[in-house]
Amino acid sequence: MESIDGAIVGREREQGVLAGFLTAAGGRSLVLRGDTGVGKSALLDHVAELASRADHRVVRATGVEAESELPYAGLHQFLYPLLPSIDRLDDSPRKVFDVVFGRSEGPPPSVMTLGIAVLDLLSLAASRQPLLLVLDDGQWFDTSSTEVCGFVGRRLTGSSVRFVVGLRSDVPSGFDTAALPQLPVTTLPEKAAEHLLDLRSPGLAPRVRRLILDEAQGNPLALLELPPHVLRSGRTADGRQELAGYTGVPLPLRLQHVYGARIEALDGAVRAELLRGALDGVGAGTATGPARGARYRMMDADEAAACGLLDVDPLSGDFVFRHPLVRSTVVQRATPNERRAAHAVLARVHRDDVERRAVHLAASTIDPDEQVAAVLEAAAESATLRGGSLAAVSWLTRAAELSESREERSRRLGSAAFVAGHAGLLGRAQQLVGSDAAAGRSESPASVVTSAYVALYEDGDVRSSRRHVLAAIENIRDGGVREPDEVLTRLVNLLLAVSQYASDGSSWQRAHEVLGSLGDRMAANSRVYEDAWGDVVRRGAGVRERVELAMADLHTREPWEITRLCVAAYHVDTLGAYRPHLQRIVDREVETGAVASGMTMLHLIMLDQMAVGEWDDAERTGLRSLDLTTSHGHALFAHQTRAYLGLLAALRGRTAHARELQVTVDTWARPRGVGFLTQLADAIGTTAALTDGDYEAAYLHAIGITPPGTFTPYAHQASRTLLDLVEAALHTGRTEQARRHALAAQQAGLPDVSPRLALLTHGALAMTATDSAEAGDMFRRAEDHPAAATFPFELARIRLADGVRLRQTQGRKAARLPLTRAAEAFERLGTLPWAERARAELRATGTAVAASSAHLAELTWQERRIANLAAGGLTNKEIGARMHLSPRTVSSHLYRVFPKLGITSRAALRDALGRLPEERDA
């Protein structure tokens, strides 16, 4: 407020920076940061005026505390004036805005998706006229809007859009970490402060003038507000002594004292009008943007304007607060009863806006009120669907406080804890559970949900979690519940999750017994989870269709329900159809919503990326997941991430790293009985051994998951490692076991369960067939399967086996096409050991294939010794006797040596070893 008749005093440097900011080529962002009253708003007004004169379109917004918890309230201010341009956008960004502005239903977009849509809109709006976005009091912007504005602000280069933000330096804000350029706005130098004071308050007595300068400390707002206060107080030239207890108080508090004296002098009706405006977030200054929904309109407040508390917005004619400090002082000076009365009025004003009404009702109510609690619960559900899980926890907690019965209080505390747990706030979830227990009740079913959830995901405690959840379900069942109940459904789904992680038959059998006794009281989707998460071999028929049906209304489902359905889709290998949706919402959940659900979403995205061969992306997703899960203390999810990273490393040939992760996962999971992870650890060992060509070790790992010829019930890796067991068995001379396992897959109906299992079953039957016609038919079935290309690694392995068979049965020429396709696929995937294996087989057909020396791995000392002995003519048995190894282990070592040397037979060993550089021969 240091401007005098349009001129700004003492801000030549800042004005120069702002002029350059406006005239420089290309879009850019700038943050003005300074103390309260230092003049940020005046500088924002200045740059807005400069932009208007330069034929820029200026769009303004102002952050207010009253809307800081309403998702996207701030962004709505910025984008509301640009709504006419939205209809000119393409379908994709237009649909994003339709959801954000409530014009259609759907899941709220991620920060990246919404940010890109905002950039598209700004670019379109600026195509006709350069655009300046001005945000004052950005520290009060809601979290969702701040994240989007930061994303956009970092990407304006090359556009005709400029974005300038004013921030208070004493209030933390999401803009603090937005990495936008900053312009510090400091207090005025002594000469400028004297000049401003003399212009606004001429003729002050020298001692009073000095007193004000000392007290203001160069703060422009203080220089403007303190003189009238001193003069109205009747201070004399010796007035310094009359400020006892005032000097040394922080300047914002001194200014609040100044404003407070004016507020107290107002008529009671005017004070009440100001309080309603302050609590509803009426803007400060004369350039506030439109609110999310209508704000309260202050009336009959001319008295407040006359004493310098209010201004009049020249565009709307409405009263606005002169400065944000006036607004906060109005609230602080009001009594609790006055604030509650004002909130009650505002709740009626916003009766059609569920979230704003809830904010005011919560603040206006003291005694338990079931109707208010229900409104808060509805607002929490709305916030959850909008990506505002943190706000939902607050509203559910307040709803519990206002509940009229102990049962409803407990239920709502349980819901708050449930949402907090999914938001990654395990400590907050435990605190909520503890507050329910502190009420003198035995552990409620709702609190069991949270305590078991925390025990499972924080420490992998499947045993006690299962016991407590089962008991709670039985208590509800025996209590006479006759239809699906929210708490019961949460308990059922948690029991299914615990059983999935335990992955043992006895746990699942007990779960089936209890869940079967619920009958129609069990939700339909929970039945889907029961069949998909447990034993997909025996219960997976028809799950694909049931998942597809449940996914039809995906946009109306809460994040944790989406993840559960997608887990079911993963078990029947149809996750790819839903991955785009997961990728659209995962950033939102990780940043502002259900963080734990976001962790599972990252797992699912990674698994699908692995399945379709996007291995670089999968590794990036896995590392992001590992960072997220470890930082939030979710030990179970962290080790699950390590398991997936280990499996990926094994596929890519980084087998040493894979085995390190295997040991880490197994060491943590096995003592806790987390069978889901111990099976993954065995799968890592199987895959790493296959990649290395150590088929004996691969076979031993594979039968640790399931014996040949059967699929261990409730072992989720049993069917997924079908081809691994068959291939390891064939390479170790166990042809009967391999054939038995392939036939078991066919007899179990695995091709009907999922497309991937169909591909694996056809491949296994082809590899183990003794009849050439049957083998050819099964290889063709695998090759021609509609989903074959969706699983490139499995298809390449089957083509490699087909090429080897064709070379042996029909000659070199017939084998070249499948072997070439296999080699190319392995190369694209980035699994060099498998690529070299395929190239070696291709060379055996007479095709000239250069083995890049960069791809040839070093021989270990043991491999080199075995290769030398084999090149010297010794048999595997003779080599084994000399090196104290079994003939089968010698065979496995030689199979690893062949692709490393780019050969396919023992006869080529001598020449290949002779071509090695001397240092490799050492």
N, C-alpha and C positions, 0 to 999 in steps of 0.2 A: 504494500500500500504506500510505497514511497513516491508515487507519481504525483506531480503537481500540474494540473491542466494539460495532461497528456504527456508531460515530460517525466523521465525517471531520473532520480537524483543518485549519483554515485555508482552507476552501473554501466559505465562505458565499456569496460572489458566484456561483461556478459552480453551486452547488446551487440558488440562486434562478433562474438562467437555465434549468437543466434542469427545474425544477418548472414554470416557465412554458411551456417547450417541450412538456411533457406535457399540460398542462391547456388550452392554447390551442385554439381551435376549428379544426377542419380538419387535414389531414395536412401534414407538413413534414419537413425534413431538417436535420441539424446535424452539423458536423465538429468534433471535439475534436482540436486539434493541439498537440503539445508534445514536449519532449525525452524521451529514455529515462529511465524511472523517476520521472517527474514526477507520476504519479498518474492518468493517463488511464483505466487499467483500473478503479481504485477508483471513479471517477466513473461509468463505464459500469455497474459493478455497482450503484451507487446509483440510477441512473435506471431500471435493470431492476427493482430492488426496489420503487421507487415505482410503476412501471407494474403490477407484479403485485398490489400492494395496491389499485390502482385498477381491478382486474379487466380488465387488458389481457393479451392473449396475447403472450408474449415469445419471439422466435426469435433465437438467437445464432449467430454465426459468427466464426471467427478466421482471419486470413491467416497462412500459414506459408511460409517460403522454399522448402521442399521441393516445394511444389505451384505455385509462381509461374509455371511454364512449361507447366502442364497446362491446356488450354483448358476454361473453365467449371467448374474444380474448386471455386472459391470460391462460385459461384452455386449449385452443387449443395448446399453446406452450408445455405444459406438456404432453398432450396426443398424439400429432402428432408422436413422435418416437415410441409410443406403438400401432399405428394403425394396424400393422400386427396381433397383438393378439386379436383385436376386433372380427375378423371373427371366432375365436374359442369360443366366448361367446355364451350363450343361446340366444334365439330369443329376449326375453324381453330387456335385457341390450343392445343388439346389435342395436335394433330399436331406443333406446334412443340416442345412439351415432350417428346413421345415421341422426337423426333430428338435433342434435347439430352441426355436421360437414357439414350439408347441402347435405348429400347424399340421403336424401329422405324428403318429405314434412310431416308435422305433427305439433301438438302443442308442444312448448318447454316444457320439463319436469319440475317438481318442483325441489327445491333444494334437498329434501330428495330422490326423485326418481333418479335424476342424481347422487347424492352422493353415493347411493347404487350401481349404475352401475359402477361408478369410482372405488369403493372399490373392486367390482368383477374383474374389469380389472387389477387393481394393484395386487390383490392376484394371478391372473393367470400369470401375467408377472413375479412376484417374486417367482413363484413356481419352476422356473429353476435356478434363480440367485437372491440373495438379491438385493433390489432396494433402491436407495437413490434419493429422490426428493429435488432439491436445488432451492430455489426461492430468487433472489436478487431484491431489491427495490420493495418489496411486497406492499408498500403503493400505488403504481401506478396500481396495478391489478384492473381490472374492477369489479364492485360490484357483478355481477353474479358469476364470477370465485372465488372471495374472499369467498363468502358464501359457495360454494361447497368445496373449499379447507379447510375451517374451519370445516365443517361437517366431511370431510374425516379425517382431522388431529386428531379429537377427538376419532376416532374409529379404530386406527391402532393396538391397543393392540392384541397380539397373531398372528400378521402377520410378514412377513419378509420385511416390508416396513418402511422406515424412511423418515421423512419430516422435512426440516430445512428451515427457512425463515429469511431473513434480512430485517429489517424495520428501516426507519428514525424516530427518536423520535419526530421530530418537525412537522410531517405531519400526520393528523388523517387518520385512516385506518380501514377497516372492520375487520382486524385481531385484533384490539384493544379489541374487545368484543368476540373473538373466544375462549377464555378460554384455550389457549395453553400454555404450560410451557415456561418460558422466561429466557434468559441469557443476563443480561445487559452488554453492551460493552462500557466501559468508556474510558476516555483519559488515555494516558500512564503516569505512575509515573515519577517523575523527573529524576531518574537515567536512566530509559529505554529511555526516550525522549533524554537525552544527548547522550546515546549510539547510538541511531538511527541517530541523526544528525551528529555525528562524523564519522559514517560509510559512510553516503551518501555525506556529504560535509566536508571532512577533511580539516584542515588547515585554518579554518575561524579565523579572528581576534577575540580576546576575547570579545570585546564590541559588535561586530556584532553577534557573537555566542550567547551572552546573550540576545541581542535584539530579535533574532529569537526564542529562547526558551521562552521568555516572551510573544511574540506575538502568538506563536503556541499553548501555554497552553496545551501541551501534545497531540495535535491532529496530528496523523501521516501524514495525507495528507499535512497539513501545514508545517510540518517539512521537507517534501520532496520538496514542491513547492516554499516556501519563499526564500531559499538561492539563487537560480538562479535569482529570481526577484530582490533581493537586490543587487547582484553583477552586473547584467546587468544595474541597475539604477545608478551604480557608487557611491554607498554610501560608506562613509569613516568609520573609526572606531568610529567616533562621529556621526554615522548615526541616532541615536535615534531622534534627533531634526528634521531630514528630513522626519519623518513619521507624522508630524503634520496633524491632521484631519484623520489619518488612525488608530491610536491607539484608542481602545474603540469601533470601529465598529465591529459588530458581525462577527465571523470568516468566515462563508460562504460568506459574502459580501466581505471580504478581499481576499478570494481565487478567487471570481469572478473578482475582480480587477486584480489579477495576470493573470488569464486566459484571461481576456478581453484585456490586453495589448498585449498578444501573438496573439490573433485573429485579432486585428486591424493592426498588422504588416504583415498579410497575403495578398497575391494577391487577388483582388476582385473576380476572378473566383473561387478561392479555398474557400473563405468565403461563396460564394453562394452555393457551393457544400456541405459545412458543414451545412448550414442552411436548405437545402432540407433534408439532412439526419436527422437533429435534429427534424424537424417538422413532419417527418414520423416515428419517434420512433426508429431509428437505435440504437442498443444496446450500452451499456457501459461495458467495460471489455472484456475479451476474451472467455467468456463461456455463451453467450446468446443463448436462445432457438429459435426455428423457430417461425416466426410471424404468425398471422392470415392473410393469404395471403402474397404476396411478399412485402418486404419493399424496400425502395429506396436503391440503391447500389452506394455508393460514389466512384467516380473515380478521378484520377489525383490529389490526395490530399497528395502526399508525403511530401510536404512542411509542412503541419499541423502535420504529424507524426513526422517529424524531430524536431519540437519545442515542442513535448510532449503533443499535444492535442489529437492525435489519436494513437491507437495501431492497430495491424493486427491480426485478428482472425486466430489462427494456423490451424483450421479445414477448414474454408471456404476461407481463404485468403482475406476476405473483410476487409475494414477499419471499425473500431468501435471506439467509444469515449472512452478516457482513464478513464473517471469518469463521472457519471451523472451530476455533477456540470459543467463540460465542455459543455455538451449538453444544459443545461438550460442557460448558459452564452452566447452561440452562438445565441440563440433565443432573449435574452434580449438586446444584442448589435446590433441587426439588426433594421433597420428603418421599419416603417409600410409598406412602398412601397416594400421594399425588402422581407418582410414576405409574402405580398400578391402575389408577383411574384413567390415565391417559392411554395406557396399553389396552384397556377394555374398550375405549372408544375406537381405537385403531383396529382392533380385532373385528369390530362391526363394519368398519370402512372396507376392510379387505376380506369380507366374508366369502367372496368367490375365488380367492387365491389361497389354496390349501396350505402352502408353505408360509406365506406372510401372515396369514391368520394364526397359524400355529405359533409363530414367534411371539406375537402379541398376547395370545391367550396364555401361553406358558408364563409370561412375565406378569400377567394381571391376576393370576390365581394363586391363592395361598392354601386353602383347605382342599382335601381330596375332592375331585370332581370327575366322575367317570366320563362325562361327555367331552370335557376338555382333554382327558387322557386319550380318548378315542381319536380326537382330531390330531393330536400329536403323533399318534401311531400311524395315521393315514399320511401325515406329512413325512414321516420317516420312510414309509414305503415309497412315496414319490421321490424323495431324495436318493434312495438306493437305486431306483431305476434311472435316475439322472446322473449316476456316478458319484453321488455324495454320501458315501458310507459314513464318513466322519460326522457329518451333520445328523445322519440317522441315529447314530449311537447317542448323541446328546439328546435328541428329541425322545427317543425310547426311554432313556434314563429319567428324563423329566416326566414322561407319561407314567412310569412306575411310581414316582414320588406322589403323583396325583391320583393314583388308583384307589378305589374305595374298598376293595377287598384284598386280603393277603394273597389270594390265589392269582388275581389279576396283576398285583404288584410283582409277584414272583415270576409270572409268565412274561411280563414286559422286561423285567431285569434279565431274564433268560434270553429274550430276543435281542436286547442290547448287547449282551455278552456274545451271543451268536454272531451278530454283525461285526462286533469288535474283533472277534477271533478271525473272521474271514477278511477283515481289513488289516490283518497282520499285527493287531494290538493285543498280543497275548497277555501282557501285564494288565492292561485295562480290562480285558475279559475276566481274568482271575479276580481283580478287584471287585467287579460287579457281582461275580459269584459269591465272593466273601461278604459283600454287603447284604446279599439275600440270606446267607447263613447266619449273619449277625443279628437278623431279626428274630432269632429264637426258634427257627423252624429246623426240622430235619432236612437233609438235602432234597431239594425239589427236583422233579424230572427235568425242568428247564436248566437248573444248575448242573445236573449230571451231563447234559449236552456239552456245556462249556468245559467243565473240569476234565471230562474224557477227551474232548477235542484237544485241549492244551496238552494233556499227558501223551496223546498219540503223536501230535505233530512236533512237539517240542523235544520229546525224548524217545519216541518210537515205542511207547509202552502199550503193546497190543493186549497183554494179558489182563491187567487190572481194568483197562478201558473196556474191554469186552465184557468182563464180569459186571461192572457197574451199569453199563448200558442195557445188558440183558435183564438185569433185575428191575431197572426202571420201566422197560417195556412191559414186563410181566405185571408190574404194579398197575400201570395204566390199563392194561387189558382186563385185569381182574377187577378194576374199579368201575367197570360198566360202560366204558366208551363204546359207542356203536357206529361211528363213522370216522373217516380220516381226520386227525387232529394235528394242528401245527406242530406242537411239541412232540407228539408221537411220531410224526413223519420225520422230524429232525433226528430223533433217536434211532429210527429204523435206518435212515440213510447213513448215520454214523456207524451203526452196527455193521452195515454192509461194507463200509470203508475199512473198518477195523478188520473184518474177516478177509477182505481182499489183501490187506497188508500181511496178515498172519499166514494166509495161503496154506492152511492145513485142513485136512478133511474133517477132523473132529470139530473144529471151530465152525466150519460151514454147515455141517450136519445139524449142530445145535441151533445155528441161526435159522436154517430152513424150518426146523420144528417150531420154533417160537413164532416166526413170521407166518408160517402156515396157519397157526392158531388165530391169527388176527382177521383172516377172511377179508371182508370188504372194508375193514378199518385201515387197510394198507393201501397207500396211494398207488395209482396205476404206474407211474414212472418208477417208483421204488421196485415194482415187480420187474421192470426192464433192467434196472441195475442188478437185481438179484441174479438174473439169468446171464447177463453179460459179464459182470465182474467176477463171478465165481468160477464156474466150469463151462467155458464156452464150447468145449468139445461135446458135452452131453446136454447142455441147455441152450446152445447158441442158435439153433434153428429158429428162424423167424425174427430174431432180434433186429436184423437190419431193417426190416419193414416197420417194426415197432418204433425204432429210433427215428426213422424217417417221418413217421406220423407225428411223433412228439415234437420233432424239430419244425413242424409246419408253422407254429406260432412262436418261433424263436425270439422275435423282437420284444415279446411281452414278458419274457422270463428273467428272473433275477440271475446275477452272474454265477452264483454257486450252482444253480440248476443247469445253466448252460454247460458248465464244466463237467457236471456229472453225466449229462447226455453225451457229451463229446468223448468222455472216457469210455462209455458204452460203445460209441462209434469206433473208437480205436480198437477195441477188442474184436470187432468184426470187420476191421480194416476198411472202413468207409469214412475215416476221419477227413480225408482230403476234400470232401464236399462241404465241410463246415469250417475248414481252416481259414478261409477268407474272413468269415465272421469273427473268429477268434482274433485274427490279426487286427481287425478294425477296433476291437474293444479292449485288447490287452493293455495298451498304454494307459488308457483311462483308469482301469482297475489298479494297475501298479502304482499310478501316480496319486490318485485321489479316491479310489474306491476300495473294492474288496481285494486287498493285496494278496491274500492267501489263494483266492480263486485265480488271481493273475499269475501266481506261481505255477498252478496246475495248467493254466493256459499256455504258459511258456513251455512246460514239459510236452504238452500235446502238439504244439507247433513244431518243436524240435523233433519229435517222433515222426511226424508226417514229413518233415524236411528230410529226415534220414531215409524214410521209405521211398520217396520219389527221387532220391539221388541228389538233393540240394545239400551236399555235405558241408560246404563252407558256411552256408547260412545256418545249418544246424549247429555247427560248432559255436558260431557267434551267439545264437540263441541260448545254447547251453551255458556259456560263460556268463551271459547276462543273468540267467536263472541262478547260477551258483552264487554270484555276487548278491543277488536279491535275497535268496534263502538264508545265506550265512549272516547277512547284516540284520535280518529279522529274527534270528535265533530259531528258525524252523529246521531242526537237525534232521528230521525224517526227509523233508523235501530236499535238503542240501545233499544228503547221501543218495537220494534217488537221482538227483542231477548228476552226481559223480558217476553213478552207474551208467547213465545214458552216455556221458562223455567217454567213459571207458569202452563201451560197446562201439561207439563211433571210432575211437582210436584204434581198436582192434580191426575194424573193417578197413581202415585206411593203411594198415601196415605199421602203425606206431605201437607195436605190441609190448615193448618194455613199459611205456607209459600206461597202456591199457592194464597191464598186470599190476602196476602200482595202485591204480584206482580200484582194481578188483580186490586187492588185499584190504584197502581202506574200507571199502563198503562191507566186505564180508566180516571183517573184524568188529565193526560196529553193529551189524544187523544180526549176526548169528546168535550171540548171547541173549538178545532181546526177543528172539523168535520171530523176526520180521522176514518171513519166508519169501515175500515178494522180492525183497532185495537180495536175499541169498541166491534165489534162482537167477536173478540178473547177474550176480557175480559169477555163477557157473556158466551163464551164457557168454559173458566176457571171456572166460577161460576157453570155452569151446571155440569161439570166433577167432581169438588170437592164435590158438593152436592150428586151426584150419588155415589161417592166413600164412602162418609160418610153414605149413606143410607137415606139422607134427601130428599126424592122424591118430596115433595111439593116445596122445594126451587129449586130443579133441574128443575121442570116443569116451574116454574116462570121464571127462567133464560132462558130456552129453547124457550119459546114463546116470549121472548124479541128479539130473533133472527128471528123467523118466526112463524106465527100462525099455529095451527094444520090444516091439510088438504090442505095446499098450501106451496109453497116455494117462499119467498119474492124475487122478481127480484133483481139481482145484490148483493144479500147477500151471500157471498162466503161460510159462515158457515151454511147456511140454509140446504144444502144437506149433509154436513159433520156431522151435529148433528142429522141426521134422527133417528138413533137408540136411541139416548139419549132422545129425546122428547117422542118417543113411549114407552120406558121403564118407564120413569117418569110418564107418563100418566096412564099406566097400574097399577103401584104401588099406585097411588092415586085415583083409582076407576074411572078414566076417559077413560073407555074402548072404548066408541064411538069415542072420539077424537083420540085415538091411532089408531084405525082401519082406520079412515078416512085419517090419515096421511100416513099410510102404503100404502093404495090404491092410494093416490095421487102420491107417489113415483113411483109406477108401471105405472100409467097412464102417467106420465111425461117421461117415457122411461129411467129412471136412470140406469137400468142395462146395457143399450147400451152405456152409456157415459163413465163409468170407471169400472174396476174390483172391486174396493172397494165399489162403490155405488151398484153394483150388489149384493155383499155379504150383505150389509146393507139392501137392499130392500127385499131380500129373508128372512133375519132374522126377519125384521119387520112384513112382511106378515105372517110368521110362528107364531110369538108371539101373533099376534092379531086375528088369525083365530079361528072361533068358531067351525068349522068342523074339527074333528080329522084327517081325511084323508088329508085335505088340509094342516093342520099344519105339518103333517109328511112329505108330499111332499116338502113343502117349506124348512123345516129343512134339508132334504136330498139335495136339490138344493144348499143350502148354504154350507153344508159340502163337497159336491162334486165339488164345483166351482174350476177351475184350479188354481185360484190365492188365494184361501182361506188361505193357509198356509203363504202367504206373509203378511197377516194382522193378526198376532196371537192374539192380544188383542180383536179385534172384533169377531174373531172366537171363542175364549174362552167364551165371553159373550153369544154368540148364543148357544153354547153347554151347558152352565149353564142353560139357559132358557129351552132348550130342555130336560135336565135332570129333571128339576122341573116338566115339563109337563108329562114326561113319568112316573115319580113316582106317580103322581096323577091319571093317566089314565091307565097305564099298570102294575104298581106295582114297588116294590123296585128294583128287579133284572134288569129290562129294563133300569133303570135310572143310574145304576152304571158306565157304560162305559163313556157316555158323561160327567158326573159329575167328574169322575176321570181325564179325559183329561182336563177339564176346570181347576180343582184345580192345576194340574201339570203345565199348561201353566201360570196361574197367579203366581205360585211360581217362575217359571223361569224368568218371567218378573220383579219380585220384587214388585208386588202390593199386600201388605199383607192384606188390608181390603177385596179385592176381593177374595184372596186365602182363607181367613177364611170363607167368605160367601159360597164359593163352598164346603169347608170341612164340614161346618154345614149341608148343603143339603146332602152331602154324608153320614154323620152320620145318617141322617134320613132314609137312605136306609138300615140301619143295618150294614154298613161297619164300622169297627173299624178304626177310624182316630184320632190319638192323636193331640190335639190342643196344640202346643208348648206354654208354658207360656210366652216365649219371644215374641210371636206374639200377645198375647192378650193385647189389648190396655186398658188403664185405663178408668174407667167410670167417666164421669163428674158428678158434684154434681146433676145436673138436671136429667141425665140418671139414676143415682143411685136411686133418689127419685121416678122416674116413674117406675123403675123396682121393687122396693119394694112394691109400690101400686098395680102394676099388679100381683105380686106374692101373694098379699093379697086377690086377687079375684075381684078387681075393674075393671069395663069396661073402655074402652078408653074415653067414654063420661064422666064417673064419675071422672076419673083421670083429664081430661081436666077441668072440673068444679072446682075441688079442686085447680088446679095449674094455672088457668086462661089461658089455652091453648086450641086450637081447637082439636077435636078428631083426625083430620088428622095429626097434628103435633105430637101428642102423638104416633100415629102409626109409624111415621117416626123415632122417638126416639127409640122406641122398636125394629125397624128393625136394627138400628145401634147397639143396645145392644146385640142382639142375636149372631152375629158372634164374638163379643168381648168376650162373655162368652162361645162360642163354642156350642150353642144350636140352635134349630130351632122352638121351640114352647113356649107358655106361661107356659105350664104345667111343663116345666123343669126349670123355673126361680128360684123357691124356693131352689132347691138343688144346682143350680149353684151359687146363691148368698151365700149360706151357705159354699161353698168351698173356697170362696175368703179369702185371708189372712186378719188379723185384720186391718193392716194399709190401705188396700184397702177399707175396710168397713167404714173407718173413714169419 
